[in-house]
């Protein structure tokens, strides 16, 4: 893991696609959208749009959300349509197929998806199994697939609706009931896809028939494509295992073949039509909100120098300045942008849990380690890992991080085998790590490996040009996510935002705008009164100070106005008690009371 050029990386090995048939919600909206396969880097979709022009075209972006079966994890990801295939105009029952490449996950959803795919096992539904068959089924299959047992035919529909069942075992001794279920499932496939050659057929779990039946009947069902294999009771464990694994793998193979065929057909149509290839334009990061000030443009110049290389980067800045956002920019501009970006906050876990999360653990390494866990460095292999608040790590953990930086070697907790990974490290700290080294709280050897390229992020108060730009971006964002219709920033709100000190930086500004959008009326403007009270109060104080200095009128009028504002502030600070306000202003209480009445200020008399 030296600082060699990373601008021309070795092409990544294509991720294995797993069959997955679940509903996907997209924006722009695609009606009837479902996944047909998924990998770490992309997803295959089918949809039934009412018009050929509906939904995103090739090269366009779309946002997707779907739930992983069994884990119930919700994944949110943005992707780009790499290819799209529409049915012929005369094919009214056709579907649109899309191949989408992932490029930005929400939060840690990318890691959740990768973990799911690593842990994924084939699911096999078993129906009508009798008590005597259960033991032999588990003995033959438990180490190879996950079994789900049901008895009622209607439960089969629920189970198949999971989206990841790849084979169906029909058991029992009731031939009529077993054959009826086969016919019922075949009829359902035919209704979903009358042609018998479309996605509905390809995505149907293969049926391994293990119930009694006349040989002629089994041959008929097999020839009609209604069953994949037939095994005669009593079941041989080896034959059963082979049949189930072949059925599961055949589903994945046919799904991939269909995806490849659709992509090939789309490419041929595009070549015949001699369509010009879509130009690829790099994202101009400088045009994104929060990067338009001179201070942030200097930061981006440094980022563009460091991003294409494997050099470790240390981001330093106050809490909330956007260090994670900048880490994502570095990853996007690097040669690793197609590989995972893994984010870990080092200040949220204890040393033991953080070590397990980063380096993984083996089963039984500690209480609660019921299975092997690969760790974030392994999950980020080929990509980038962002370690936020690295100053919170212990010296022992810092030593292990140094080993990964120098050699790429990772050893899980409780394990003996070492795995070598290729991971680019971006670290962040809201403290000055050089001072942490001098105070003995941070290892100097790790600091010197990290500080080869330091980027200091200026606080928001030092780049006022970005404040309103970010505020309007957050206003639009929360209008979409909260389904509000705030019209924009009123002048008093904009002025209040510019006058604020922003100790919480961009994160504080984001929270302020979320509150303001919620409080604004339908089609109303965000005003100063919708901002947090402390922010609005600070803006009012600044306004008064500005009036004192730059108010209009004669010198006498301006002095009168200044006196009024000074007395008002003193009264507010002392609860309206004239005697206390007079003491603070070092003047006679009677004189102050007379001036309070002259200026029309309300106060308690004391």
C-alpha positions in Angstrom: 0.0 0.0 0.0 2.6 2.5 -1.1 1.9 5.9 -2.6 2.1 4.7 -6.1 -0.2 6.0 -8.8 -3.8 4.7 -8.6 -5.0 6.3 -11.8 -5.0 3.2 -13.9 -6.2 0.4 -11.6 -6.6 -3.2 -12.6 -10.1 -3.8 -13.8 -12.2 -5.3 -10.9 -13.4 -8.8 -11.1 -17.1 -8.8 -12.1 -19.2 -9.4 -9.0 -21.3 -12.6 -9.0 -24.9 -11.9 -9.6 -27.5 -13.4 -7.3 -31.1 -14.1 -8.3 -33.3 -11.7 -6.5 -37.0 -11.0 -7.3 -38.2 -8.2 -5.1 -40.1 -5.0 -5.7 -38.0 -1.9 -6.4 -39.2 1.7 -5.9 -37.6 4.1 -8.3 -37.4 7.8 -8.8 -38.1 8.6 -11.7 -41.0 6.2 -11.2 -41.1 3.0 -13.1 -44.4 1.1 -12.7 -44.3 -2.6 -11.8 -40.5 -2.5 -11.3 -38.8 -5.6 -9.9 -35.2 -6.8 -9.5 -34.2 -9.9 -11.3 -30.6 -10.1 -10.1 -28.2 -8.1 -8.0 -24.5 -7.8 -7.3 -22.3 -5.4 -5.3 -22.0 -3.1 -8.3 -25.3 -3.2 -10.0 -28.8 -4.5 -10.4 -31.0 -5.9 -13.2 -34.6 -4.6 -13.4 -37.8 -5.3 -15.2 -40.7 -3.0 -15.4 -44.1 -2.6 -17.1 -44.2 1.1 -18.1 -47.4 2.3 -19.9 -45.3 4.1 -22.5 -42.0 3.4 -24.2 -40.6 6.8 -23.2 -41.5 6.4 -19.5 -38.7 6.2 -16.9 -35.0 6.9 -17.3 -33.1 6.3 -20.5 -29.5 5.1 -21.0 -27.0 7.3 -19.2 -29.5 8.8 -16.9 -29.5 8.5 -13.1 -32.3 7.1 -10.9 -32.8 6.5 -7.2 -33.8 3.0 -6.0 -35.1 1.6 -2.8 -35.7 -2.1 -2.1 -35.8 -4.5 0.9 -33.5 -7.5 1.1 -35.4 -10.7 1.8 -35.0 -12.3 5.2 -32.8 -9.5 6.6 -35.5 -6.9 6.1 -32.8 -4.4 5.5 -33.9 -1.4 3.3 -31.3 -0.4 0.7 -31.3 3.1 -0.8 -28.9 3.7 -3.7 -28.4 5.9 -6.7 -27.4 4.4 -10.0 -27.0 5.0 -13.7 -28.9 3.2 -16.4 -26.1 1.4 -18.4 -28.5 -0.3 -20.9 -32.2 -0.4 -21.5 -34.3 -2.7 -23.6 -37.9 -1.9 -24.5 -40.3 -4.4 -26.1 -41.4 -4.1 -29.7 -44.3 -1.8 -30.2 -46.5 -4.7 -31.3 -45.7 -6.6 -28.1 -48.3 -5.3 -25.8 -47.5 -7.8 -23.0 -43.7 -7.1 -23.1 -41.7 -5.6 -20.3 -38.8 -3.1 -20.2 -35.5 -4.4 -18.9 -32.7 -2.2 -17.5 -29.2 -2.8 -16.3 -28.2 -0.3 -13.6 -24.8 0.4 -12.2 -24.6 1.5 -8.6 -22.5 4.6 -7.8 -23.7 6.1 -4.5 -25.3 4.3 -1.5 -27.1 6.1 1.3 -25.1 5.9 4.5 -23.7 2.3 5.1 -26.2 0.6 2.8 -23.4 -0.4 0.4 -21.8 -2.4 3.2 -25.1 -3.9 4.3 -25.7 -5.1 0.7 -22.2 -6.6 0.5 -22.6 -8.4 3.8 -26.0 -9.8 2.6 -24.5 -11.1 -0.6 -21.5 -12.6 1.2 -23.8 -14.4 3.7 -26.4 -15.2 1.1 -27.4 -18.9 0.8 -29.9 -20.4 -1.6 -33.4 -20.8 -0.2 -35.4 -23.9 -0.9 -39.1 -24.2 0.0 -40.4 -27.6 1.1 -44.1 -28.3 0.9 -46.2 -31.2 2.2 -43.2 -32.9 3.9 -44.2 -35.5 6.5 -42.6 -36.1 9.8 -40.6 -39.1 8.6 -39.1 -37.1 5.7 -37.9 -34.1 7.8 -34.8 -35.7 9.2 -33.6 -37.1 5.9 -34.2 -33.7 4.2 -32.2 -31.8 6.8 -29.4 -34.3 6.7 -29.1 -34.0 3.0 -29.5 -30.3 2.6 -29.0 -28.3 5.8 -25.3 -27.6 5.1 -25.9 -26.5 1.5 -29.2 -24.5 1.5 -31.6 -22.9 3.8 -34.9 -24.8 4.1 -38.4 -23.3 4.7 -41.2 -25.8 5.4 -44.8 -25.1 4.7 -48.0 -27.3 4.5 -50.8 -25.2 3.0 -50.7 -24.4 -0.7 -51.5 -20.7 0.1 -48.4 -20.6 2.2 -46.4 -21.5 -0.9 -47.5 -18.2 -2.5 -46.4 -16.2 0.5 -43.0 -18.0 0.6 -42.4 -17.6 -3.2 -43.2 -13.9 -2.8 -40.0 -13.5 -0.7 -38.1 -13.1 -4.0 -35.1 -15.3 -3.2 -36.6 -18.9 -3.3 -34.7 -20.7 -6.0 -36.2 -24.2 -5.7 -39.4 -25.9 -4.5 -39.5 -29.4 -3.1 -42.9 -31.1 -3.3 -43.0 -34.1 -0.9 -45.5 -36.2 0.9 -47.5 -39.3 -0.1 -50.6 -37.6 -1.5 -50.1 -37.8 -5.3 -53.3 -35.8 -6.1 -52.4 -33.0 -3.9 -48.8 -32.8 -5.1 -49.8 -32.8 -8.8 -52.5 -30.2 -8.2 -49.9 -27.9 -6.7 -47.7 -28.4 -9.8 -50.5 -27.6 -12.1 -51.6 -24.6 -10.0 -48.1 -23.1 -10.1 -47.8 -23.7 -13.8 -51.1 -21.9 -14.4 -49.9 -18.9 -12.3 -46.7 -18.7 -14.4 -48.8 -18.8 -17.6 -51.1 -16.0 -16.4 -48.1 -13.9 -15.6 -46.4 -14.6 -18.9 -48.6 -16.0 -21.6 -45.7 -16.5 -24.0 -43.9 -18.8 -21.6 -40.6 -17.4 -22.6 -40.6 -14.1 -20.6 -39.2 -13.0 -17.3 -42.0 -14.6 -15.3 -41.0 -18.0 -16.5 -37.3 -17.4 -16.0 -37.8 -16.2 -12.5 -40.0 -19.1 -11.3 -38.4 -21.4 -8.8 -37.6 -24.8 -10.2 -39.7 -27.7 -8.9 -38.1 -30.9 -7.6 -41.0 -33.4 -7.4 -40.5 -36.0 -4.6 -44.0 -37.3 -4.2 -45.5 -40.5 -5.7 -46.8 -40.4 -9.3 -47.2 -42.7 -12.3 -44.0 -42.6 -14.5 -46.1 -41.6 -17.5 -47.5 -38.6 -15.5 -44.0 -37.5 -14.4 -42.7 -37.7 -18.0 -45.6 -35.5 -19.1 -45.0 -32.9 -16.4 -41.3 -32.9 -17.3 -41.9 -32.5 -21.0 -44.3 -29.6 -20.4 -41.6 -27.8 -18.3 -43.7 -27.9 -15.2 -41.1 -29.8 -13.1 -37.3 -29.7 -13.2 -36.5 -33.1 -11.6 -38.4 -36.1 -10.3 -37.1 -38.3 -7.5 -38.9 -41.5 -6.4 -39.4 -42.1 -2.6 -37.6 -43.1 -0.5 -35.3 -40.2 -1.2 -31.6 -40.9 -1.7 -29.6 -38.0 0.1 -27.0 -37.7 -2.6 -29.5 -37.6 -5.5 -31.7 -35.2 -3.6 -28.8 -32.8 -2.8 -27.6 -32.9 -6.5 -31.1 -32.2 -7.8 -31.8 -29.3 -5.4 -28.4 -27.6 -6.1 -28.8 -28.1 -9.8 -32.3 -26.6 -9.7 -31.0 -23.6 -7.7 -28.0 -22.9 -9.9 -30.1 -23.4 -13.1 -32.4 -20.6 -12.0 -29.4 -18.2 -11.5 -27.9 -19.3 -14.9 -31.1 -18.7 -16.8 -31.6 -15.4 -15.2 -28.1 -14.3 -16.2 -28.6 -15.7 -19.7 -31.7 -13.7 -20.1 -30.0 -10.5 -18.8 -27.1 -11.0 -21.2 -29.5 -11.7 -24.1 -31.5 -8.5 -23.4 -28.3 -6.5 -23.2 -26.9 -8.0 -26.3 -30.1 -7.3 -28.2 -30.1 -3.8 -27.0 -26.5 -3.3 -28.1 -27.3 -4.7 -31.6 -30.3 -2.4 -32.0 -28.2 0.6 -31.0 -25.4 -0.4 -33.4 -27.9 -0.9 -36.3 -29.5 2.5 -35.6 -25.9 4.0 -35.5 -26.7 5.9 -32.4 -23.8 8.0 -31.1 -22.3 6.8 -27.9 -23.3 8.8 -24.8 -20.6 11.3 -23.9 -19.2 10.8 -20.5 -18.8 14.0 -18.6 -17.0 14.2 -15.3 -18.9 15.6 -12.4 -17.8 19.2 -11.7 -17.5 18.9 -8.0 -16.9 22.7 -7.8 -20.5 23.3 -8.9 -22.0 21.3 -6.0 -23.3 23.3 -3.0 -20.8 24.2 -0.4 -17.8 24.2 -2.7 -18.1 27.6 -4.4 -16.2 29.8 -1.9 -12.5 30.6 -2.5 -11.6 28.6 0.6 -13.3 25.4 -0.5 -12.0 25.8 -4.1 -8.5 25.7 -2.6 -9.5 22.5 -0.8 -10.8 21.0 -4.0 -7.5 21.8 -5.8 -5.7 19.7 -3.2 -8.3 16.9 -3.5 -8.0 16.7 -7.2 -4.2 16.3 -6.8 -4.5 13.5 -4.2 -7.6 11.7 -5.5 -6.1 9.7 -8.4 -3.3 8.3 -6.2 -3.3 5.7 -3.4 -1.8 8.1 -0.9 -3.5 8.2 2.5 -5.4 11.4 3.1 -6.0 13.0 6.5 -8.9 15.4 6.7 -8.9 17.9 9.6 -11.6 20.3 10.6 -14.2 21.1 13.1 -17.2 18.9 13.7 -19.8 19.3 10.9 -17.6 20.8 8.3 -18.3 18.0 5.8 -15.3 15.7 6.1 -17.3 12.6 5.1 -18.7 14.5 2.1 -15.2 15.4 1.0 -14.1 11.7 1.6 -16.8 10.7 -0.8 -15.6 13.2 -3.4 -12.1 11.9 -3.1 -13.4 8.3 -3.6 -15.5 9.4 -6.6 -12.6 11.2 -8.3 -10.2 8.2 -7.7 -9.7 5.1 -9.9 -11.6 3.2 -7.2 -15.0 4.8 -7.7 -16.5 1.6 -9.0 -15.5 -0.2 -5.8 -16.9 0.1 -2.3 -16.6 3.1 0.0 -16.9 2.0 3.6 -17.5 4.5 6.4 -16.7 3.9 10.1 -17.0 6.4 12.9 -14.3 5.5 15.4 -15.9 7.4 18.2 -19.1 5.3 18.5 -17.7 1.9 19.5 -15.6 0.5 22.3 -12.1 -0.7 21.4 -13.1 -4.4 21.2 -16.2 -3.8 19.1 -14.3 -1.4 16.8 -11.5 -3.9 16.3 -14.0 -6.6 15.4 -15.9 -4.2 13.1 -12.7 -3.2 11.2 -10.7 -6.4 11.1 -13.5 -9.0 11.5 -13.7 -12.0 13.8 -14.0 -15.7 13.7 -16.8 -17.7 15.2 -16.3 -18.1 18.9 -13.7 -15.4 19.3 -15.8 -13.8 22.0 -19.3 -14.0 23.5 -21.8 -13.3 20.9 -19.5 -14.2 17.9 -21.9 -16.8 16.6 -20.5 -16.6 13.0 -17.5 -15.4 11.1 -17.5 -11.7 10.2 -15.2 -10.5 7.5 -14.7 -7.0 8.8 -14.8 -3.6 7.0 -11.3 -3.8 5.5 -12.2 -7.0 3.7 -15.5 -5.6 2.6 -13.7 -2.5 1.3 -11.1 -4.6 -0.6 -10.3 -2.8 -3.9 -12.0 0.4 -2.7 -11.7 3.0 0.1 -12.3 3.1 3.8 -13.1 6.3 5.6 -12.2 6.4 9.3 -13.9 9.3 11.0 -12.7 10.6 14.4 -9.6 8.5 14.2 -8.3 10.4 17.2 -10.6 8.3 19.4 -8.8 5.1 18.7 -6.5 3.4 21.3 -2.7 3.0 20.8 -3.2 -0.8 20.4 -5.7 -0.3 17.6 -3.6 2.4 16.0 -0.8 -0.2 15.8 -3.0 -2.6 13.8 -4.1 0.3 11.6 -0.5 1.1 10.9 0.1 -2.5 9.9 -2.7 -2.4 7.3 -1.3 0.9 6.0 2.1 -0.5 5.5 1.5 -4.1 4.4 -2.2 -4.5 3.7 -2.4 -7.4 6.1 -5.6 -8.0 8.1 -6.1 -10.6 10.8 -9.5 -11.1 12.3 -10.0 -11.2 16.0 -9.5 -14.7 17.3 -8.1 -15.9 13.9 -4.7 -17.1 12.8 -5.0 -16.6 9.0 -3.9 -13.2 7.6 -5.6 -11.8 4.5 -4.0 -9.2 2.3 -6.3 -6.4 1.1 -5.8 -3.4 -1.2 -7.6 -0.5 0.6 -7.1 3.2 0.3 -7.4 4.9 3.7 -8.9 8.3 4.3 -8.9 9.4 7.9 -10.5 12.4 9.6 -10.1 14.2 12.9 -11.7 17.2 14.5 -8.6 17.8 16.5 -5.0 18.7 15.5 -3.4 15.3 15.4 0.1 16.8 15.7 -0.9 18.2 19.1 -2.4 14.8 20.0 1.0 13.2 19.2 2.9 15.7 21.4 0.5 15.0 24.3 1.0 11.2 23.9 -2.6 10.4 22.9 -1.8 9.4 19.3 1.0 7.2 17.9 3.5 9.2 16.1 4.3 6.5 13.6 0.7 6.2 12.5 0.4 10.0 12.3 3.5 10.3 10.0 1.9 7.7 7.7 -1.4 9.6 7.6 0.0 13.1 7.3 1.6 12.6 3.9 -1.4 14.5 2.5 -3.3 16.7 5.0 -6.4 18.7 3.9 -7.7 21.3 6.3 -11.4 22.1 6.0 -12.3 25.7 6.9 -15.3 26.2 9.2 -18.5 27.5 7.7 -18.1 30.9 9.5 -14.9 31.5 7.4 -16.7 30.9 4.1 -19.9 32.9 4.1 -20.2 32.6 0.3 -21.3 29.0 0.9 -24.0 29.6 3.6 -26.9 30.7 1.4 -25.9 28.2 -1.3 -26.1 25.4 1.2 -29.2 26.7 2.8 -31.1 26.7 -0.6 -29.8 23.2 -1.4 -31.1 21.9 2.0 -34.4 23.7 1.5 -34.9 21.9 -1.9 -33.8 18.6 -0.3 -36.2 18.8 2.6 -39.0 20.0 0.3 -38.6 16.6 -1.5 -38.0 14.3 1.4 -40.6 15.9 3.8 -43.0 16.6 0.9 -43.2 20.3 1.7 -43.5 23.3 -0.7 -41.5 26.1 0.9 -41.1 28.8 -1.7 -37.6 29.9 -0.7 -35.6 32.0 1.7 -37.0 35.4 2.8 -34.6 38.3 3.1 -34.7 38.3 6.9 -34.0 34.6 7.1 -31.1 34.9 4.6 -29.6 37.8 6.7 -30.0 35.8 9.9 -28.2 32.8 8.3 -25.3 35.1 7.2 -25.0 36.7 10.6 -24.9 33.3 12.4 -21.6 32.0 13.9 -22.3 28.3 13.1 -20.4 26.5 15.8 -22.0 23.2 14.4 -21.0 24.2 10.8 -22.8 22.6 7.9 -24.5 20.0 10.1 -26.0 22.7 12.2 -27.2 24.6 9.1 -28.8 21.4 7.8 -30.7 20.9 11.0 -31.8 24.6 11.0 -33.2 24.3 7.5 -35.0 21.0 8.3 -36.8 22.8 11.2 -37.5 25.8 9.0 -39.0 23.9 6.2 -41.3 22.0 8.6 -42.5 25.2 10.2 -43.0 27.1 7.0 -46.6 27.1 5.7 -47.7 25.6 2.4 -46.1 27.6 -0.5 -44.7 30.0 2.2 -41.3 31.5 2.5 -38.8 30.5 5.2 -38.5 33.5 7.4 -36.3 34.3 10.4 -39.1 33.3 12.8 -38.9 29.8 11.5 -35.2 29.5 12.5 -34.1 28.3 15.9 -34.7 31.1 18.6 -31.0 31.5 19.4 -30.3 32.1 15.7 -33.2 34.5 15.2 -32.2 36.3 18.5 -28.6 36.7 17.3 -29.9 38.1 14.0 -32.0 40.7 15.8 -29.0 41.8 17.9 -26.9 42.1 14.8 -29.7 44.1 13.1 -29.8 46.5 16.0 -26.1 47.0 16.0 -26.2 47.7 12.3 -29.0 50.3 12.9 -26.8 52.0 15.5 -24.0 52.4 13.0 -25.7 52.9 9.7 -29.2 54.2 10.5 -30.6 56.9 8.3 -31.5 60.5 9.5 -29.7 63.4 11.2 -27.1 62.9 13.9 -29.6 63.7 16.6 -32.1 61.1 15.3 -29.4 58.5 14.9 -28.1 59.1 18.5 -31.7 58.8 19.8 -32.1 55.5 18.0 -28.8 54.2 19.3 -29.8 55.2 22.9 -33.1 53.4 22.5 -31.5 50.2 21.4 -28.9 50.3 24.2 -31.6 50.8 26.8 -33.7 48.0 25.2 -30.8 45.6 25.4 -30.1 46.5 29.0 -33.7 46.0 30.0 -33.9 42.6 28.2 -30.7 41.4 29.9 -32.0 42.3 33.4 -35.6 41.1 33.1 -37.0 44.6 32.6 -35.9 45.8 36.0 -34.9 49.5 35.6 -32.8 49.6 38.8 -30.6 46.7 37.6 -30.4 48.0 34.0 -29.3 51.5 35.4 -26.6 49.9 37.5 -25.3 48.0 34.4 -25.3 51.3 32.4 -23.8 53.2 35.4 -26.6 55.8 35.4 -29.2 57.1 37.8 -32.4 54.9 37.9 -34.7 57.9 37.9 -33.0 59.3 34.8 -33.1 55.9 33.1 -36.8 55.5 34.0 -37.6 58.9 32.4 -35.8 57.9 29.2 -37.6 54.5 29.2 -40.9 56.3 29.2 -39.8 58.8 26.5 -38.7 56.0 24.2 -41.9 54.1 24.8 -40.2 51.0 26.2 -42.1 48.7 28.6 -40.3 47.8 31.8 -41.0 46.9 35.4 -40.6 49.8 37.8 -38.5 49.0 40.7 
